[in-house]
Structure formats: C-alpha cells, structure tokens
C-alpha cells in the first residue's frame, strides 16, 4: 500500500495550491480519508476529511471556507484545494486513509511567504 502526496511548493499569501494524494494497493472508496499538517515546532493538526461511511466532510476552523477536500474514485486520488493561503498555513501536509488501520502519505511541504 502506498499513498503518494504531491503538489506542495512556495506560494505567496493569498495564492492557491492543489495537493494530490494517489493511492495504490487500496481502494479509497472504502476508507475515511483526509489531510493532516504539521507546522514547524507545532503538533500534528487535522485539516480536512471525508467520512468513509456517509461521505460527509469536516474541516478545521482555521481552514473552513478556504480549503476544499475532494476525492476522485476513478483515479483513486484525494485532493486538497487550498485558496487564500496565509503564512500560518505553512506546514508539511500529510494525506491518510483509514479503515481500522491508517495508511499515511509521505508528506508534501507547503510554504506561504512573500
């Protein structure tokens, strides 16, 4: 099983990025999926998720209205569209897929700076 995250980079405040996480070895439709992030010197923080049971989405208060999580079942890929980025969004972003056991991606660095 592998989750391959990509799409991070350097972006100016107010800009946008789209993160992708391609899964192999599992079928994402059977999992709860989402993104966590870890900023320098801070704890891991849940960002957004999609429930595997009912497809409902949930967002951290800090990103609600700016970020959008989605899934492409055909491509077996998780996305995180990030708009109106702020310097405090700077972090390594990790995707995950959970169904009892949790699989993690390797992380992709997002830096928001002018």
C-alpha positions in Angstrom: 0.0 0.0 0.0 1.3 3.5 -0.9 -0.1 7.0 -0.6 1.9 9.4 -2.8 1.4 13.1 -2.0 2.4 15.9 -4.3 1.6 19.5 -5.2 3.3 21.4 -2.4 5.6 24.3 -3.0 6.2 28.0 -2.4 3.3 30.4 -2.8 2.6 34.0 -1.9 0.0 34.9 0.6 -3.4 35.0 -1.0 -2.4 32.4 -3.5 -3.7 28.9 -4.2 -2.3 25.3 -4.4 -3.9 21.9 -5.0 -2.4 18.9 -3.2 -2.9 15.4 -4.6 -2.6 12.1 -3.0 -2.6 9.0 -5.2 -3.3 5.7 -3.5 -2.1 2.3 -4.7 -2.9 -1.1 -3.1 -6.2 0.1 -1.6 -9.5 1.4 -2.9 -10.1 4.8 -1.4 -13.9 4.4 -1.7 -13.8 2.0 1.3 -11.8 4.4 3.6 -12.2 7.5 5.5 -9.6 9.9 4.0 -8.2 13.3 4.7 -5.2 15.6 5.4 -3.2 16.5 8.4 -0.5 19.1 8.6 2.4 19.8 10.9 3.9 23.3 11.1 7.4 23.9 12.3 7.6 23.4 16.1 3.9 22.5 16.3 1.8 19.4 16.8 0.1 17.5 14.0 -3.2 19.1 13.1 -6.2 17.7 11.3 -7.1 19.8 8.3 -9.9 18.2 6.4 -11.5 14.7 6.0 -14.2 12.8 4.2 -16.1 10.1 6.1 -15.9 6.6 4.6 -19.4 5.8 6.0 -21.5 8.7 4.7 -19.2 10.9 2.6 -19.5 13.8 4.9 -16.7 16.4 5.0 -15.2 18.1 8.0 -12.7 21.0 8.2 -10.6 22.6 10.9 -11.9 26.0 11.8 -8.7 27.6 10.6 -9.2 26.5 7.0 -13.0 26.3 6.7 -14.2 28.4 3.7 -10.7 28.4 2.2 -9.8 24.7 1.7 -11.8 22.0 0.0 -11.2 18.3 0.1 -12.4 16.0 -2.6 -11.9 12.5 -3.9 -11.8 11.0 -7.4 -12.7 7.4 -7.1 -11.8 6.5 -10.6 -8.3 8.0 -10.2 -8.1 6.7 -6.6 -6.9 10.1 -5.6 -7.5 12.6 -2.8 -7.3 16.3 -3.4 -7.0 19.4 -1.2 -7.7 22.7 -2.9 -6.2 25.4 -0.9 -7.2 29.0 -1.6 -6.5 32.4 0.1 -3.4 30.9 1.6 -1.9 32.5 4.7 1.7 32.3 6.2 0.2 30.3 9.0 -0.7 27.6 6.6 3.0 26.8 6.1 3.4 23.2 7.1 4.1 19.7 5.8 0.8 18.2 4.7 0.1 14.5 5.0 -2.7 12.5 3.4 -4.2 9.5 5.1 -6.6 6.7 4.5 -8.2 4.9 7.5 -10.4 1.8 7.9 -9.3 0.4 11.2 -5.6 0.7 10.2 -4.4 4.1 9.0 -2.1 4.5 6.0 -0.1 7.7 5.6 1.4 9.5 2.7 5.0 10.8 2.9 4.1 14.5 3.2 4.5 17.5 0.9 5.8 20.9 2.1 3.7 24.0 1.6 5.4 27.3 2.2 3.3 30.5 2.2 5.6 33.5 2.1 6.2 36.7 0.2 
